[in-house]
């Protein structure tokens, strides 16, 4: 979407908490958010991480380039720190 008034584009990601955050083992401590260009096969280091404890989550990526396609991945991390498998978005194209 376009950042109102700023003349730049952003990507907003939203997701619900993992089942182990509110039930099960109750050991989710944070969520790691990854970004890669759709043409790249692998993710690098996380783009950011968000502490657990909310009912729902949202991240705004302001560092996107117009005309570029991205794929995002989100992984829940526990205290060991083990990570869940990445859940990926569909390809997001910045207009």
Secondary structure, DSSP 8 states (H G I E B T S, - for coil): -EETTTTEE-EEEEEE--HHHHSTT--EEEEEEEEEETT-SS--S-SEEEES--SEEEEEE----TT-EEEEEEEEEETT--B---EE---EE--
